[in-house]
Amino acid sequence: PDADAQARQDMAALTTSLGVGQLELDYLTTLAALNDTEQRLTDQFRQALVANESLIKQEHIMLTEMEKPDDRSVKDYIRDLEAIIAAKVELSLALQGQLTSFRFQLQREEQSAEALLSDRDASR
């Protein structure tokens, strides 16, 4: 099995040996997935910030060159600006996708926590 499947099997064996129920296992698994997704989101956000800083520097250079007479052709400026805008859109879409994944994992964690609390309340 792959590493994730093996980790789930190991977690199931451990929780069974500790007497942890399925709802607790589900919650712990969901919490671990939320943590992983949060880490990927923050890593991607950090990378996007660095990439955006680089793009902004390129934009400043391009704008400075455009303001100088005969220093840069309009066609080159348009081509380069389109490339920068496309790169920014790509960065934003990737970050949005990761944010959506995080939001989904957060909802799963909240549902799992509610189910666990409801079960504990019903057991009392």
C-alpha positions in Angstrom: 0.0 0.0 0.0 1.0 3.6 -0.4 2.3 5.7 2.5 -1.0 7.3 3.2 -2.8 4.0 3.3 -0.2 2.5 5.5 -0.4 5.5 7.9 -4.2 5.0 8.1 -3.7 1.3 8.8 -1.2 2.1 11.5 -3.4 4.8 13.0 -6.4 2.3 13.1 -4.3 -0.3 14.8 -3.0 2.1 17.4 -6.4 3.5 18.2 -7.9 0.0 18.4 -5.2 -1.0 20.9 -5.8 2.2 22.9 -9.6 1.6 22.9 -10.3 4.6 20.8 -13.6 4.4 18.9 -14.3 5.1 15.2 -15.5 8.6 15.8 -12.3 9.5 17.6 -10.3 7.9 14.8 -12.2 9.8 12.2 -11.6 13.0 14.1 -7.9 12.4 14.5 -7.6 11.5 10.8 -9.6 14.6 9.8 -7.5 16.8 12.1 -4.3 15.4 10.6 -5.6 16.1 7.1 -6.6 19.6 8.1 -3.1 20.2 9.4 -1.5 19.0 6.2 -3.7 21.1 4.1 -3.0 24.2 6.2 0.7 23.6 5.8 0.4 23.3 2.1 -1.7 26.5 2.0 0.8 28.5 4.0 3.7 27.1 1.9 1.9 28.0 -1.3 1.0 31.5 0.0 4.6 32.1 0.9 5.8 31.0 -2.5 3.1 33.2 -4.1 4.3 36.2 -2.2 7.9 35.7 -3.3 6.8 35.3 -6.9 4.5 38.4 -6.7 7.4 40.4 -5.3 9.5 39.4 -8.3 6.7 40.2 -10.7 6.2 43.6 -9.1 9.9 44.4 -9.6 9.6 43.4 -13.3 6.6 45.7 -13.6 8.5 48.6 -12.1 11.4 48.1 -14.5 9.0 47.8 -17.5 7.1 51.0 -16.4 10.4 52.9 -16.0 11.5 51.7 -19.4 8.2 52.7 -21.0 8.5 56.2 -19.6 11.8 56.8 -21.3 11.5 57.8 -24.9 12.6 55.2 -27.4 13.8 52.8 -24.7 11.2 50.1 -25.2 8.8 49.1 -27.9 5.1 49.2 -27.2 4.8 45.6 -28.6 7.5 44.3 -26.2 5.8 46.1 -23.3 2.4 44.6 -24.2 3.9 41.1 -24.6 5.7 41.3 -21.3 2.8 42.8 -19.4 0.5 40.1 -20.7 3.0 37.5 -19.5 3.1 39.1 -16.0 -0.7 39.3 -15.8 -0.9 35.6 -16.8 1.6 34.6 -14.2 -0.3 36.5 -11.5 -3.6 34.9 -12.6 -1.9 31.5 -12.4 -0.5 32.2 -8.9 -3.9 33.4 -7.8 -5.8 30.4 -9.2 -3.4 28.0 -7.6 -3.7 29.7 -4.2 -7.5 29.9 -4.6 -7.5 26.1 -5.2 -5.4 25.5 -2.1 -7.7 27.8 -0.1 -10.8 25.9 -1.3 -9.2 22.6 -0.3 -8.4 24.1 3.2 -11.9 25.4 3.6 -13.3 21.9 2.7 -10.9 20.2 5.2 -12.0 22.8 7.9 -15.6 21.9 7.3 -14.9 18.2 7.6 -13.0 18.8 10.8 -15.9 20.8 12.2 -18.4 18.1 11.2 -16.2 15.4 12.7 -15.9 17.3 16.0 -19.6 17.8 16.2 -20.3 14.1 15.6 -17.7 13.2 18.3 -19.3 15.7 20.8 -22.8 14.5 20.0 -21.7 10.9 20.5 -20.1 11.7 23.9 -23.2 13.7 25.0 -25.4 10.8 24.0 -23.2 8.4 26.0 -23.6 10.3 29.2 
